[in-house]
């Protein structure tokens, strides 16, 4: 994955500020836009961070960050195993094929 546009500390602070602002009925309306503008963060980026924080916190349904990481690891492992399996199959076919021809 490429370099992140925003440092982790800024992401965490912005997310925390937006979540806090959304808790208070007086400041909930437009909280994400306000916090994003205040910190110089893209509004959609902050909206996504807040959504993911709500999923991770069990407030909103969806795939948690931990689950997404685990799924990515498992998918990588499956790709590696399929590749190894393919190599073993072709090597096995090659050795069977060479046993048909006697060595001279």
Secondary structure, DSSP 8 states (H G I E B T S, - for coil): ----SS-HHHHHHHHHHHHHHHHSTTT-TTHHHHHHHHHT--HHHHHHHHHHHHHHTTSS-S--HHHHHHHHHHHHHHHHHHHHHHHHHHHHHHHHHHHTS---
